[in-house]
């Protein structure tokens, strides 16, 4: 039996589990006492890209856009013209690397994008 001070062994109290330990669950048994059961951690799940709607000026490098022709990846920072009323961004085709376009939207419009890994900011 492992000692209480050894690594990986948690101390159970009324306020909960102390120290970092693998997942644990307390179950009752027929004699009225409690049994501490060690449970294995499940493997981390892969996160699917988030589908979100953003203004064109909030697009980030690596965001993916889809239209009727292809899927596009943002490769340049957005910029505005016409006094900030029109937003533009340079995109590249995912299916045909090297094919680029400059896409334009009204600055007030929302654009559907797929942003990987929970929307973490990229630099």
ABEGO torsion letter per residue (X at the ends): XBBAABBGBBBBBAAEBBEBBBBBBBBBBAAGBBBBBBBBBBBBBBBBBBBBBBBAAABBBGBBBBBAABBBBBABBBBBBGGGABBBBBBBBAABBGBBBBBBBBAABBBBBBBBGGGBBBX
